[in-house]
Amino acid sequence: MPAIQPSLWFDGNAEEAVRAYVELFPNSSVTRTSHYGPDSPGPEGEVMALDFVLDGRPFNAINGGPQFPFTEAVSFTIPCADQAEVDHYWFGLIADGGQEVQCGWLKDRFGLSWQVVPQALGELLGDPDEGRRNRAMQAMLGMKRLVVADLEAAADGA
């Protein structure tokens, strides 16, 4: 089966977005940049599309125009090993104009939605003790950036 490659539509700032993502994620790089030519729909010489890799996964970005803005209907989830990883991606993605949403969701400055989720959340929500699960869920619903220590304390009834 071929690998599925997300393609992201930007309104003129694909190169800026891709560079920001490549700087934030390890094992990432831009692998190809193409420019609009004389007979293409965009301004000649400007970046049309970029192929890039984020932590080993291929992506594509295109400067397609304002017709199709990002919505929360599509987001990318970043499963994080610990609080340090959560904080790295959270603060990196909201920098320079991104916005916190709720329950570990955020929108970066380019309008793309992300879910930054610690591994501990899945463990807490899968706890066999229904009370712990419910307390962890209620704590998560009241958070923007997920804080592992606060989720664990809530699960324990503190």
Sine and cosine of phi, psi and omega as CSV:
sin_phi,cos_phi,sin_psi,cos_psi,sin_omega,cos_omega
0.00,0.00,0.71,-0.70,0.03,-1.00
-0.94,0.34,0.46,-0.89,0.05,-1.00
-0.95,0.31,0.63,-0.77,0.07,-1.00
-0.99,0.11,0.74,-0.68,-0.04,-1.00
-0.86,-0.52,0.91,-0.41,0.06,-1.00
-0.90,0.43,0.62,-0.78,0.07,-1.00
-0.86,-0.52,0.83,-0.56,-0.09,-1.00
-0.95,-0.31,0.75,-0.67,-0.06,-1.00
-0.98,-0.18,0.87,-0.49,-0.01,-1.00
-0.91,-0.42,0.33,-0.94,0.03,-1.00
-0.97,-0.24,0.91,0.40,0.09,-1.00
1.00,0.01,-0.10,0.99,-0.04,-1.00
-0.87,-0.49,0.46,0.89,-0.02,-1.00
-0.87,0.50,-0.68,0.73,-0.04,-1.00
-0.90,0.44,-0.68,0.74,0.03,-1.00
-0.89,0.46,-0.70,0.72,0.00,-1.00
-0.90,0.44,-0.74,0.67,-0.02,-1.00
-0.87,0.49,-0.68,0.73,0.02,-1.00
-0.89,0.46,-0.63,0.78,0.04,-1.00
-0.90,0.43,-0.69,0.73,0.00,-1.00
-0.91,0.41,-0.69,0.73,-0.02,-1.00
-0.90,0.44,-0.57,0.82,0.05,-1.00
-0.94,0.33,-0.52,0.85,-0.09,-1.00
-0.99,0.14,-0.64,0.77,-0.08,-1.00
-1.00,-0.09,0.66,-0.75,0.05,-1.00
-0.94,0.34,0.27,-0.96,0.06,-1.00
0.79,0.61,0.71,0.70,-0.09,-1.00
-0.79,-0.61,0.50,-0.87,0.02,-1.00
-0.25,-0.97,0.34,-0.94,0.16,-0.99
-1.00,0.04,0.79,-0.61,-0.05,-1.00
-0.97,-0.26,-0.35,0.94,0.02,-1.00
-0.32,-0.95,0.65,-0.76,0.10,-1.00
-0.78,-0.62,0.77,-0.64,0.07,-1.00
-0.87,-0.50,0.45,-0.89,-0.07,-1.00
-0.87,-0.49,0.44,-0.90,0.08,-1.00
-0.92,0.39,0.70,-0.71,0.03,-1.00
-0.99,-0.15,-0.09,-1.00,-0.07,-1.00
-0.91,0.42,-0.46,0.89,-0.04,-1.00
-0.93,-0.36,0.47,0.88,-0.03,-1.00
-0.94,-0.33,0.23,-0.97,-0.10,-1.00
-0.96,0.27,-0.19,0.98,-0.02,-1.00
-0.96,-0.27,0.09,-1.00,0.01,-1.00
-0.90,0.43,0.83,-0.56,-0.05,-1.00
-0.80,0.61,0.74,-0.67,0.05,-1.00
1.00,-0.01,-0.33,0.95,0.00,-1.00
-0.98,0.18,0.39,-0.92,-0.01,-1.00
-0.90,0.45,0.81,-0.59,0.05,-1.00
-1.00,-0.10,-0.74,0.67,-0.09,-1.00
-0.46,-0.89,0.41,-0.91,0.07,-1.00
-0.70,-0.72,0.67,-0.75,0.22,-0.98
-0.98,-0.19,0.68,-0.74,-0.01,-1.00
-0.50,-0.87,0.25,-0.97,-0.02,-1.00
-0.83,-0.55,0.76,-0.65,0.11,-0.99
-0.90,-0.43,0.91,-0.41,-0.01,-1.00
0.72,0.69,0.73,0.69,0.08,-1.00
1.00,0.03,-0.08,1.00,-0.03,-1.00
-0.97,-0.26,0.74,-0.67,-0.03,-1.00
-0.98,0.21,0.61,-0.79,0.06,-1.00
-0.67,-0.74,0.25,-0.97,0.12,-0.99
-0.71,-0.70,0.59,-0.81,0.08,-1.00
-0.76,-0.65,0.64,-0.77,0.01,-1.00
-0.76,-0.66,0.63,-0.78,0.15,-0.99
-1.00,0.01,1.00,0.01,-0.11,-0.99
-0.99,-0.17,-0.29,0.96,-0.02,-1.00
0.92,-0.40,-0.08,-1.00,-0.13,-0.99
-0.99,0.12,-0.01,1.00,-0.13,-0.99
-0.90,0.44,-0.53,0.85,-0.13,-0.99
-0.77,-0.64,0.99,0.16,0.02,-1.00
-0.96,0.28,0.37,-0.93,0.07,-1.00
-0.92,0.39,0.52,-0.86,0.16,-0.99
-0.74,-0.67,0.22,-0.98,0.03,-1.00
-0.94,0.35,-0.11,0.99,0.02,-1.00
-0.90,0.43,-0.34,0.94,0.06,-1.00
-0.78,-0.63,0.75,-0.66,0.05,-1.00
-0.58,-0.82,0.26,-0.97,0.08,-1.00
-0.92,-0.39,0.73,-0.69,0.02,-1.00
-0.99,-0.15,0.72,-0.70,0.06,-1.00
-0.92,-0.40,0.97,-0.22,0.06,-1.00
-0.97,0.24,0.84,-0.54,-0.10,-0.99
-0.93,-0.37,0.66,-0.75,-0.03,-1.00
-0.93,0.36,-0.55,0.83,-0.11,-0.99
-0.37,-0.93,-0.03,-1.00,-0.04,-1.00
-0.90,0.44,-0.57,0.82,0.01,-1.00
-0.88,0.48,-0.66,0.75,0.05,-1.00
-0.92,0.38,-0.68,0.73,0.04,-1.00
-0.81,0.58,-0.77,0.64,-0.06,-1.00
-0.90,0.43,-0.63,0.78,0.01,-1.00
-0.85,0.53,-0.78,0.62,-0.05,-1.00
-0.96,0.26,-0.65,0.76,-0.02,-1.00
-0.85,0.52,-0.83,0.55,-0.08,-1.00
-0.94,0.33,-0.52,0.85,0.07,-1.00
-0.91,0.41,-0.62,0.78,-0.05,-1.00
-0.99,0.15,-0.45,0.89,0.03,-1.00
-1.00,0.00,-0.11,0.99,-0.02,-1.00
-0.85,0.52,0.53,-0.85,0.13,-0.99
0.86,0.50,0.58,0.81,0.13,-0.99
0.89,-0.45,0.04,1.00,0.10,-1.00
-0.95,0.31,0.14,-0.99,-0.01,-1.00
-0.66,-0.75,0.66,-0.75,0.08,-1.00
-0.95,0.31,0.60,-0.80,0.04,-1.00
-0.91,-0.42,-0.97,-0.24,-0.01,-1.00
-0.40,-0.92,0.46,-0.89,0.12,-0.99
0.86,0.52,0.59,0.81,0.01,-1.00
1.00,0.03,0.07,1.00,0.02,-1.00
-1.00,-0.08,0.52,-0.86,0.10,-0.99
-0.48,-0.88,0.25,-0.97,0.11,-0.99
-0.87,-0.49,0.80,-0.60,0.03,-1.00
-0.98,0.22,0.08,-1.00,-0.09,-1.00
-0.91,0.41,-0.20,0.98,0.02,-1.00
-0.99,-0.11,-0.05,1.00,0.04,-1.00
0.99,-0.10,-0.01,1.00,-0.02,-1.00
-0.99,0.13,0.70,-0.72,-0.02,-1.00
-1.00,-0.01,0.63,-0.78,-0.01,-1.00
-0.72,-0.69,0.48,-0.88,0.16,-0.99
-0.88,-0.48,0.87,-0.49,-0.03,-1.00
-0.95,-0.31,0.96,-0.29,-0.23,-0.97
-0.82,-0.57,0.85,-0.53,0.06,-1.00
-0.96,0.26,0.56,-0.83,0.05,-1.00
-0.82,0.58,-0.59,0.81,-0.03,-1.00
-0.85,0.52,-0.50,0.86,0.00,-1.00
-0.89,0.46,-0.73,0.68,0.03,-1.00
-0.86,0.50,-0.63,0.78,0.03,-1.00
-0.91,0.42,-0.69,0.72,0.00,-1.00
-0.92,0.40,-0.66,0.75,-0.02,-1.00
-0.96,0.28,-0.26,0.97,0.06,-1.00
-0.98,-0.21,0.14,0.99,-0.02,-1.00
-0.87,0.49,0.67,-0.74,0.02,-1.00
-0.92,0.40,-0.34,0.94,0.02,-1.00
-0.99,0.12,0.92,-0.38,-0.07,-1.00
-0.87,0.50,-0.60,0.80,0.02,-1.00
-0.89,0.46,-0.70,0.71,0.04,-1.00
-0.88,0.47,-0.72,0.70,0.01,-1.00
-0.84,0.54,-0.74,0.67,-0.06,-1.00
-0.91,0.41,-0.67,0.75,0.01,-1.00
-0.91,0.42,-0.63,0.78,0.04,-1.00
-0.90,0.43,-0.68,0.74,0.01,-1.00
-0.89,0.46,-0.71,0.70,0.00,-1.00
-0.89,0.46,-0.63,0.78,0.04,-1.00
-0.90,0.43,-0.70,0.71,0.00,-1.00
-0.87,0.49,-0.66,0.75,-0.03,-1.00
-0.89,0.46,-0.39,0.92,0.01,-1.00
-1.00,-0.07,0.02,1.00,-0.05,-1.00
-0.97,-0.25,0.36,-0.93,0.25,-0.97
-0.98,-0.19,-0.99,0.16,0.12,-0.99
-0.96,0.29,0.77,-0.64,-0.01,-1.00
-0.98,0.21,0.78,-0.63,-0.02,-1.00
-0.90,-0.43,0.92,-0.38,-0.10,-0.99
-0.83,0.55,-0.74,0.67,-0.03,-1.00
-0.86,0.51,-0.63,0.78,0.00,-1.00
-0.95,0.32,-0.60,0.80,0.05,-1.00
-0.91,0.42,-0.70,0.72,0.00,-1.00
-0.91,0.41,-0.67,0.74,0.02,-1.00
-0.88,0.47,-0.68,0.73,0.02,-1.00
-0.89,0.46,-0.70,0.71,0.02,-1.00
-0.86,0.52,-0.60,0.80,-0.01,-1.00
-0.99,0.16,-0.03,1.00,0.04,-1.00
1.00,0.08,0.23,0.97,-0.02,-1.00
-0.99,0.17,0.00,0.00,0.00,0.00
